[in-house]
C-alpha cells in the first residue's frame, strides 16, 4: 500500500491534510476533520481516468474519475507525488 499526504502549507490542508491510500484493491481518499471526517474509495475496475494538474508554482491536484458518478479530487501534493500516484493507478 502506498500512502500520500497533502502538504500542510497548501490551502485547505493546514490542520487536517488529505491522505490518499493506493492499495491492491483501489484508491481511497481520507479527508480527516475534528469530528470524524470522510472517506471515499474507488476500486481499480471502476476507474475510468486519472487527470493531474501540475502548475509551475504551487501544489498539484489529482482527479480520479470512475465509471459511475464518483470522482476523487485532491490537492496539495507535490508534482512528484501526483505523477507517482498516476503511475501506480494506471499500471
KOLKOL-198696 format. One record per atom (N, C-alpha, C): residue number from 1; residue in one letter; atom name; x, y, z. Coordinates in nm, 4 decimals, m for minus. Each point is the difference from the previous one (the first is absolute). Layout:
<sites>
SITE;NUM;a;CA;X;Y;Z
...
</sites>
This chain:
<sites>
SITE;1;x;N;0.0837;m0.1168;0.0000
SITE;1;x;CA;m0.0837;0.1168;0.0000
SITE;1;x;C;0.0886;0.1237;0.0000
SITE;2;x;N;m0.0374;0.0976;m0.0805
SITE;2;x;CA;0.0718;0.1273;m0.0052
SITE;2;x;C;m0.0879;0.1085;0.0608
SITE;3;x;N;0.0618;0.0861;0.0782
SITE;3;x;CA;m0.0729;0.1061;0.0692
SITE;3;x;C;0.0616;0.1345;m0.0351
SITE;4;x;N;m0.0854;0.0959;m0.0392
SITE;4;x;CA;0.0440;0.1338;m0.0363
SITE;4;x;C;m0.0790;0.1006;0.0831
SITE;5;x;N;0.0705;0.0910;0.0658
SITE;5;x;CA;m0.0638;0.1007;0.0851
SITE;5;x;C;0.0232;0.1382;m0.0591
SITE;6;x;N;m0.1072;0.0782;m0.0084
SITE;6;x;CA;0.0098;0.1356;m0.0529
SITE;6;x;C;0.0840;0.0869;0.0930
SITE;7;x;N;0.0618;0.1005;m0.0571
SITE;7;x;CA;0.0828;0.0922;0.0770
SITE;7;x;C;m0.0868;0.0849;0.0923
SITE;8;x;N;0.0467;0.0203;0.1205
SITE;8;x;CA;m0.0745;0.0817;0.0964
SITE;8;x;C;0.0007;0.1488;m0.0368
SITE;9;x;N;0.0911;0.0407;m0.0861
SITE;9;x;CA;0.0028;0.1416;m0.0364
SITE;9;x;C;m0.0875;0.0297;m0.1219
SITE;10;x;N;m0.0645;m0.1018;m0.0560
SITE;10;x;CA;m0.0893;0.0214;m0.1133
SITE;10;x;C;m0.1385;0.0399;0.0505
SITE;11;x;N;m0.0741;0.0691;m0.0840
SITE;11;x;CA;m0.1315;0.0505;0.0370
SITE;11;x;C;m0.0958;m0.1148;0.0330
SITE;12;x;N;m0.0675;0.0100;0.1141
SITE;12;x;CA;m0.0982;m0.0991;0.0406
SITE;12;x;C;0.0573;m0.1210;0.0710
SITE;13;x;N;0.1303;m0.0085;0.0154
SITE;13;x;CA;0.0619;m0.1173;0.0615
SITE;13;x;C;0.0829;0.0345;0.1240
SITE;14;x;N;m0.0128;0.1207;0.0534
SITE;14;x;CA;0.0896;0.0439;0.1068
SITE;14;x;C;m0.0192;m0.0767;0.1304
SITE;15;x;N;m0.1231;m0.0280;0.0396
SITE;15;x;CA;m0.0240;m0.0691;0.1270
SITE;15;x;C;m0.0124;m0.1506;m0.0207
SITE;16;x;N;m0.0832;m0.0391;m0.0952
SITE;16;x;CA;m0.0234;m0.1419;m0.0282
SITE;16;x;C;0.0257;m0.0259;m0.1481
SITE;17;x;N;0.1230;m0.0347;m0.0378
SITE;17;x;CA;0.0303;m0.0194;m0.1424
SITE;17;x;C;m0.0661;m0.1255;m0.0577
SITE;18;x;N;m0.0363;0.0090;m0.1278
SITE;18;x;CA;m0.0565;m0.1151;m0.0704
SITE;18;x;C;0.1056;m0.1085;m0.0154
SITE;19;x;N;m0.0469;m0.1250;m0.0003
SITE;19;x;CA;0.0889;m0.1153;m0.0155
SITE;19;x;C;m0.0561;m0.0885;m0.1106
SITE;20;x;N;0.0853;m0.0410;m0.0925
SITE;20;x;CA;m0.0399;m0.0957;m0.1039
SITE;20;x;C;0.0767;m0.1291;0.0239
SITE;21;x;N;m0.0750;m0.1093;0.0123
SITE;21;x;CA;0.0575;m0.1335;0.0143
SITE;21;x;C;m0.0281;m0.0771;m0.1284
SITE;22;x;N;0.1031;m0.0607;m0.0554
SITE;22;x;CA;m0.0155;m0.0846;m0.1185
SITE;22;x;C;0.0354;m0.1413;0.0424
SITE;23;x;N;m0.1005;m0.0879;m0.0006
SITE;23;x;CA;0.0195;m0.1390;0.0403
SITE;23;x;C;m0.0134;m0.0896;m0.1219
SITE;24;x;N;0.0037;m0.1302;0.0222
SITE;24;x;CA;m0.0154;m0.0943;m0.1108
SITE;24;x;C;m0.1432;m0.0024;m0.0535
SITE;25;x;N;m0.0958;0.0554;0.0752
SITE;25;x;CA;m0.1405;m0.0013;m0.0424
SITE;25;x;C;m0.0466;0.1288;m0.0639
SITE;26;x;N;0.0584;0.1141;0.0415
SITE;26;x;CA;m0.0462;0.1268;m0.0536
SITE;26;x;C;0.0641;0.1192;0.0665
SITE;27;x;N;m0.0660;0.1160;m0.0190
SITE;27;x;CA;0.0505;0.1273;0.0499
SITE;27;x;C;m0.0983;0.0533;0.1038
SITE;28;x;N;0.0528;0.0426;0.1153
SITE;28;x;CA;m0.0833;0.0549;0.1065
SITE;28;x;C;0.0499;0.1391;0.0352
SITE;29;x;N;m0.0934;0.0949;0.0030
SITE;29;x;CA;0.0296;0.1360;0.0450
SITE;29;x;C;m0.0568;0.0152;0.1395
SITE;30;x;N;0.0861;0.0360;0.0946
SITE;30;x;CA;m0.0429;0.0261;0.1366
SITE;30;x;C;0.0062;0.1504;0.0233
SITE;31;x;N;m0.1131;0.0561;0.0451
SITE;31;x;CA;m0.0088;0.1419;0.0300
SITE;31;x;C;m0.0297;0.0143;0.1483
SITE;32;x;N;0.1045;m0.0005;0.0839
SITE;32;x;CA;m0.0217;0.0069;0.1440
SITE;32;x;C;m0.0565;0.1358;0.0423
SITE;33;x;N;m0.0718;m0.0013;0.1117
SITE;33;x;CA;m0.0500;0.1235;0.0586
SITE;33;x;C;m0.0053;m0.0166;0.1507
SITE;34;x;N;m0.0393;0.1031;0.0676
SITE;34;x;CA;m0.0039;m0.0023;0.1458
SITE;34;x;C;m0.0960;m0.1066;0.0517
SITE;35;x;N;m0.1105;m0.0185;m0.0684
SITE;35;x;CA;m0.1002;m0.0975;0.0422
SITE;35;x;C;m0.0160;m0.1108;m0.1034
SITE;36;x;N;0.0993;m0.0862;m0.0137
SITE;36;x;CA;m0.0102;m0.1172;m0.0867
SITE;36;x;C;0.0650;0.0151;m0.1348
SITE;37;x;N;m0.0634;0.0719;m0.0894
SITE;37;x;CA;0.0526;0.0156;m0.1343
SITE;37;x;C;m0.0769;m0.0838;m0.0998
SITE;38;x;N;0.0478;0.0011;m0.1234
SITE;38;x;CA;m0.0638;m0.0738;m0.1087
SITE;38;x;C;0.1034;m0.0893;m0.0670
SITE;39;x;N;m0.0506;m0.1036;m0.0640
SITE;39;x;CA;0.0857;m0.0915;m0.0750
SITE;39;x;C;m0.0731;m0.0388;m0.1271
SITE;40;x;N;0.0725;m0.0027;m0.1107
SITE;40;x;CA;m0.0573;m0.0346;m0.1298
SITE;40;x;C;0.0931;m0.0971;m0.0699
SITE;41;x;N;m0.0554;m0.1103;m0.0503
SITE;41;x;CA;0.0804;m0.1035;m0.0648
SITE;41;x;C;m0.0528;m0.0276;m0.1401
SITE;42;x;N;0.0926;m0.0166;m0.0946
SITE;42;x;CA;m0.0340;m0.0458;m0.1349
SITE;42;x;C;0.0876;m0.1210;m0.0285
SITE;43;x;N;m0.0632;m0.1128;m0.0339
SITE;43;x;CA;0.0733;m0.1216;m0.0327
SITE;43;x;C;0.0609;0.0128;m0.1395
SITE;44;x;N;0.1132;m0.0673;m0.0214
SITE;44;x;CA;0.0730;0.0109;m0.1268
SITE;44;x;C;m0.0864;m0.0361;m0.1211
SITE;45;x;N;m0.0877;m0.0985;0.0133
SITE;45;x;CA;m0.0815;m0.0397;m0.1158
SITE;45;x;C;m0.1055;0.1041;m0.0357
SITE;46;x;N;m0.0202;0.1001;0.0854
SITE;46;x;CA;m0.0984;0.1061;m0.0261
SITE;46;x;C;0.0654;0.1311;m0.0443
SITE;47;x;N;0.1329;0.0077;0.0019
SITE;47;x;CA;0.0695;0.1240;m0.0372
SITE;47;x;C;m0.0017;0.0169;m0.1515
SITE;48;x;N;m0.0477;0.1179;m0.0446
SITE;48;x;CA;m0.0069;0.0262;m0.1437
SITE;48;x;C;0.1049;0.1005;m0.0463
SITE;49;x;N;0.0585;0.0755;0.0919
SITE;49;x;CA;0.1013;0.0962;m0.0405
SITE;49;x;C;0.0693;0.0642;0.1181
SITE;50;x;N;0.1229;0.0452;m0.0250
SITE;50;x;CA;0.0793;0.0706;0.1012
SITE;50;x;C;0.0561;0.1248;m0.0664
SITE;51;x;N;m0.0371;0.1167;0.0541
SITE;51;x;CA;0.0502;0.1272;m0.0508
SITE;51;x;C;0.0810;0.0668;0.1101
SITE;52;x;N;0.1085;0.0658;m0.0400
SITE;52;x;CA;0.0799;0.0736;0.0975
SITE;52;x;C;0.0223;0.1416;m0.0499
SITE;53;x;N;0.0112;0.0921;0.0943
SITE;53;x;CA;0.0349;0.1385;m0.0290
SITE;53;x;C;0.1271;0.0306;0.0771
SITE;54;x;N;0.1043;0.0389;m0.0726
SITE;54;x;CA;0.1282;0.0306;0.0635
SITE;54;x;C;0.0423;0.1400;m0.0403
SITE;55;x;N;m0.0412;0.1011;0.0757
SITE;55;x;CA;0.0375;0.1375;m0.0347
SITE;55;x;C;0.1494;0.0248;0.0201
SITE;56;x;N;0.0500;0.1040;m0.0630
SITE;56;x;CA;0.1414;0.0352;0.0139
SITE;56;x;C;0.0321;0.0387;0.1450
SITE;57;x;N;m0.0934;0.0678;0.0644
SITE;57;x;CA;0.0174;0.0430;0.1383
SITE;57;x;C;m0.1198;m0.0493;0.0793
SITE;58;x;N;0.0245;m0.0599;0.1133
SITE;58;x;CA;m0.1096;m0.0462;0.0837
SITE;58;x;C;m0.0089;m0.1511;0.0020
SITE;59;x;N;m0.1093;m0.0466;0.0574
SITE;59;x;CA;m0.0187;m0.1430;0.0197
SITE;59;x;C;m0.0851;m0.0604;m0.1105
SITE;60;x;N;0.0162;m0.1298;m0.0195
SITE;60;x;CA;m0.0684;m0.0716;m0.1068
SITE;60;x;C;m0.1309;m0.0609;0.0475
SITE;61;x;N;m0.0870;m0.0300;m0.0970
SITE;61;x;CA;m0.1311;m0.0581;0.0249
SITE;61;x;C;m0.0144;m0.1270;m0.0812
SITE;62;x;N;m0.0658;m0.1002;0.0579
SITE;62;x;CA;m0.0312;m0.1234;m0.0717
SITE;62;x;C;m0.1508;m0.0201;0.0008
SITE;63;x;N;m0.0531;m0.0441;m0.1135
SITE;63;x;CA;m0.1432;m0.0258;m0.0152
SITE;63;x;C;m0.0154;m0.1412;m0.0546
SITE;64;x;N;m0.0664;m0.0855;0.0774
SITE;64;x;CA;m0.0194;m0.1400;m0.0385
SITE;64;x;C;m0.1489;m0.0198;m0.0252
SITE;65;x;N;m0.0351;m0.0344;m0.1239
SITE;65;x;CA;m0.1404;m0.0170;m0.0394
SITE;65;x;C;m0.0355;m0.1477;m0.0068
SITE;66;x;N;m0.1262;m0.0295;0.0304
SITE;66;x;CA;m0.0458;m0.1380;m0.0076
SITE;66;x;C;m0.1041;m0.0144;m0.1098
SITE;67;x;N;m0.0357;m0.1237;m0.0290
SITE;67;x;CA;m0.0984;m0.0296;m0.1023
SITE;67;x;C;m0.1357;0.0591;0.0395
SITE;68;x;N;m0.0297;0.0003;0.1285
SITE;68;x;CA;m0.1253;0.0570;0.0506
SITE;68;x;C;0.0122;0.1497;0.0174
SITE;69;x;N;m0.0482;0.0503;0.1118
SITE;69;x;CA;0.0018;0.1436;0.0241
SITE;69;x;C;0.1068;0.0422;0.1003
SITE;70;x;N;0.0718;m0.0955;0.0569
SITE;70;x;CA;0.1008;0.0328;0.1003
SITE;70;x;C;0.1227;0.0645;m0.0629
SITE;71;x;N;0.0482;0.1035;0.0657
SITE;71;x;CA;0.1228;0.0676;m0.0414
SITE;71;x;C;0.0762;0.0354;0.1272
SITE;72;x;N;0.1272;m0.0320;0.0008
SITE;72;x;CA;0.0871;0.0400;0.1104
SITE;72;x;C;0.0855;0.1151;m0.0511
SITE;73;x;N;m0.0072;0.1128;0.0701
SITE;73;x;CA;0.0827;0.1152;m0.0333
SITE;73;x;C;0.0748;0.0390;0.1265
SITE;74;x;N;0.1314;0.0041;m0.0088
SITE;74;x;CA;0.0816;0.0362;0.1155
SITE;74;x;C;0.1147;0.0886;m0.0458
SITE;75;x;N;0.0293;0.1019;0.0805
SITE;75;x;CA;0.1092;0.0909;m0.0342
SITE;75;x;C;0.0931;0.0157;0.1191
SITE;76;x;N;0.1129;0.0635;m0.0262
SITE;76;x;CA;0.0972;0.0241;0.1055
SITE;76;x;C;0.1178;m0.0946;m0.0038
SITE;77;x;N;0.0162;m0.0716;m0.1100
SITE;77;x;CA;0.1079;m0.0977;m0.0133
SITE;77;x;C;0.1109;0.0565;m0.0878
SITE;78;x;N;0.1189;m0.0547;0.0146
SITE;78;x;CA;0.1101;0.0407;m0.0863
SITE;78;x;C;m0.0194;m0.0609;m0.1390
SITE;79;x;N;0.0698;0.0565;m0.0966
SITE;79;x;CA;m0.0079;m0.0520;m0.1371
SITE;79;x;C;0.0465;m0.1453;m0.0043
SITE;80;x;N;0.1067;m0.0314;0.0725
SITE;80;x;CA;0.0510;m0.1373;0.0037
SITE;80;x;C;m0.1033;m0.0957;0.0582
SITE;81;x;N;m0.0731;0.0443;0.1030
SITE;81;x;CA;m0.1030;m0.0844;0.0607
SITE;81;x;C;m0.1125;m0.0320;m0.0978
SITE;82;x;N;m0.0532;0.1016;m0.0704
SITE;82;x;CA;m0.1117;m0.0275;m0.0911
SITE;82;x;C;0.0447;m0.0833;m0.1193
SITE;83;x;N;0.1224;0.0185;m0.0465
SITE;83;x;CA;0.0503;m0.0842;m0.1091
SITE;83;x;C;0.0135;m0.1454;0.0452
SITE;84;x;N;0.0471;m0.0208;0.1223
SITE;84;x;CA;0.0127;m0.1359;0.0541
SITE;84;x;C;m0.1381;m0.0620;0.0232
SITE;85;x;N;m0.0959;0.0787;0.0499
SITE;85;x;CA;m0.1361;m0.0517;0.0190
SITE;85;x;C;m0.0592;m0.0449;m0.1334
SITE;86;x;N;0.0139;0.0841;m0.1025
SITE;86;x;CA;m0.0537;m0.0354;m0.1320
SITE;86;x;C;0.0659;m0.1270;m0.0528
SITE;87;x;N;0.1319;m0.0126;0.0183
SITE;87;x;CA;0.0703;m0.1195;m0.0454
SITE;87;x;C;m0.0525;m0.1242;0.0711
SITE;88;x;N;m0.0192;0.0081;0.1312
SITE;88;x;CA;m0.0480;m0.1157;0.0772
SITE;88;x;C;m0.1433;m0.0376;m0.0385
SITE;89;x;N;m0.0827;0.0992;m0.0265
SITE;89;x;CA;m0.1400;m0.0272;m0.0323
SITE;89;x;C;m0.0132;m0.0605;m0.1394
SITE;90;x;N;0.0787;0.0489;m0.0944
SITE;90;x;CA;m0.0145;m0.0451;m0.1396
SITE;90;x;C;0.0813;m0.1233;m0.0355
SITE;91;x;N;0.0790;m0.0529;0.0932
SITE;91;x;CA;0.0831;m0.1167;m0.0367
SITE;91;x;C;m0.0796;m0.1268;m0.0118
</sites>
